[in-house]
Amino acid sequence: MEAAGRRLAQLQSHLTFWEDILDGPLEQRRCAAGGAAAAAAAAGAGPVVLIGGMVMDLQAHPSGIADVQRGGSVPGRVTQSAGGVARNVAEALALLLRSGGAPASRLPLLVSAVGDDLAGRALLLHWESLGLSTACIARLPGGATPTVSVVFDLGGEVAACVADVGLLERELAPLLLRTAGVAAALAAAPVLMLDGNLSEAALQEACCQAAAAGVPVWFEPVSVPKSTRAASLLSCITFASPNGKELAAIAAAARQQQGGGCSGGNALLAKPAASHAEAALHLMLPDIATLLLAGVRHLVLTLGVDGAALCTLAPGGQAVEVVHVPALPATVVNCSGAGDCLVAGCLFGLAQGVSAAEALCYGVAAATAAVQSQSNVPTGLDAAAARVAANQARAKSAMLSLALPEGCCGCCSCHTCC
C-alpha cells in the first residue's frame, strides 16, 4: 500500500507540474486550445514550429597512438554540445532568419522537453542565450535530459554509442501537443517540422492538427529505426527528408501495412545514367514511388557526396520529376550537422516564399557551411552567404524525369489524417 501511495503521489505531482506551466487544469486547456489556435491563425502567420529532440551530445575522441579498447581507458578529448535534430534545425533556421532581418516574432518556436538536471539547465541557458523562446520546452522534475554519448576510434568512426532519449517519447505526447500554447502556435505556423524522436501517437496528433489548420508538415526521420514511425501517416506529410537507408525502411513499412504494393528491383535504366547520382536515384525509384504515391508531396533525398534531390510525382502519376542539386565544393571537417542544416536551409527558403526546388538550393548551401564547421550548427551561418551559395547550387542543378517502374500505381496510398 505504501508503494502504491508513493506512486499516486508521483503521478499527482507530475500532473500538477503540467497544470502549473500551462496555467490551468489540463482538461480546461484542451477545451480552450481550439479557440486559441483559431484566433492565432486568423491573426496571421506565426513562426515555423519544430517538434522534437533537444539533446546533450557527448563525444569522446582518443588521442595519441592508443585506440579505444573494451575494458580500458585511453587518453583523449571529450566534448559536450547542444544537439538533437529539431533543436539543431531550429538553431540553424534562427541564424538564417535573424541575419536576413526577420523580427523576433518570426524566429522558430521549438517544442521539446528536458529534465530538471545539469544537462537540461545547460541546454535551456544556451537556448536563451540565442534569444530563442523556451515557452514550449518543458522542464520535468526528476526527468533525465535526453543525452547521446558517442565514442569514436582513431579513424574517426563510431566505436560505440549510447542514446538515452526516452524522455522525449514519454513527454512529447498528444496531451502536451493539445495544450493551448502549442496548438495555437501550430495552427498559425507557415510550416511544421516533426522529427522522428516523436512517438507514433505524437506524430499522428501533430499531423491531425496540421491537417485541420492547413499547415504543411515536414518530417525528418532522424534514423532508420525511427523513420518507420511515420509510415502510416504519409498522406499527411508534405515534405520528407530521408537518406537512402531511411527511405528504404519507410517504403518497406508502408508496403507491409498495405499488404504489398510497389516493390523494389524493377527500375531499369532505358539508357546509361549520366551521373552516379542519377544511377542511385534509379535504384531508389521503387521506394521513391511508394512514398510519393502514398501522399508525400515532396521527397527531399539526401545523397551524401552527391548532394540532394527533390522528387515530385509528375502530373498523371506515371513518372517522378527530379531536381538534383549536387554538393558544392567544401573542405569537409565534420558531417554530423549537415542533414539538419540542409533541412534548416530548405525551411528558410520556404519561409521566403520560394519554390521547393529553390528551397533545396538554400538547403544545400546551408549544408555546405555545416560540413566545414566543427559544431553541429555553424555559428557563422548567414542569410547573405547562403543566398550566394544557393545561386551557385541552382546553376549546377539538373532536372530529370524518371518513368515509374512497371506495375506501380496508387496501391500504396496510406491512411488519411484523422
C-alpha positions, 0 to 999 in steps of 0.5 A: 500500500505504501508503494502504491501511495508513493506512486499516486503521489508521483503521478499527482505531482507530475500532473500538477507540474503540467497544470502549473506551466500551462496555467490551468487544469489540463482538461480546461486547456484542451477545451480552450486550445481550439479557440486559441489556435483559431484566433492565432491563425486568423491573426496571421502567420506565426513562426515555423514550429519544430517538434522534437529532440533537444539533446546533450551530445557527448563525444569522446575522441582518443588521442595519441597512438592508443585506440579505444579498447573494451575494458580500458581507458585511453587518453583523449578529448571529450566534448559536450554540445547542444544537439538533437535534430529539431533543436539543431534545425531550429538553431540553424533556421534562427541564424538564417532568419535573424541575419536576413532581418526577420523580427523576433516574432518570426524566429522558430518556436521549438517544442521539446522537453528536458529534465530538471538536471545539469544537462537540461539547465545547460541546454535551456541557458544556451537556448536563451542565450540565442534569444530563442523562446523556451515557452514550449520546452518543458522542464520535468522534475526528476526527468533525465535530459535526453543525452547521446554519448558517442565514442569514436576510434582513431579513424574517426568512426563510431566505436560505440554509442549510447542514446538515452532519449526516452524522455522525449517519447514519454513527454512529447505526447498528444496531451502536451501537443493539445495544450493551448500554447502549442496548438495555437502556435501550430495552427498559425505556423507557415510550416511544421517540422516533426522529427522522428524522436516523436512517438507514433501517437505524437506524430499522428496528433501533430499531423491531425492538427496540421491537417485541420489548420492547413499547415504543411508538415515536414518530417525528418526521420532522424534514423532508420529505426525511427523513420518507420514511425511515420509510415502510416501517416504519409498522406499527411506529410508534405515534405520528407527528408530521408537518406537512402537507408531511411527511405528504404525502411519507410517504403518497406513499412508502408508496403507491409501495412498495405499488404504489398504494393510497389516493390523494389528491383524493377527500375531499369535504366532505358539508357546509361545514367549520366551521373552516379547520382542519377544511377542511385536515384534509379535504384531508389525509384521503387521506394521513391514511388511508394512514398510519393504515391502514398501522399508525400508531396515532396521527397527531399533525398539526401545523397551524401557526396552527391548532394540532394534531390527533390522528387515530385510525382509528375502530373498523371502519376506515371513518372517522378520529376527530379531536381538534383542539386549536387554538393558544392565544393567544401573542405569537409571537417565534420558531417554530423550537422549537415542533414539538419542544416540542409533541412534548416536551409530548405525551411528558410527558403520556404519561409521566403516564399520560394519554390521547393526546388529553390528551397533545396538550393538554400538547403544545400548551401546551408549544408555546405557551411555545416560540413566545414564547421566543427559544431553541429550548427555553424555559428557563422551561418548567414542569410547573405552567404547562403543566398550566394551559395544557393545561386551557385547550387541552382546553376549546377542543378539538373532536372530529370524525369524518371518513368515509374517502374512497371506495375506501380500505381496508387496501391500504396496510398496510406491512411488519411489524417484523422 
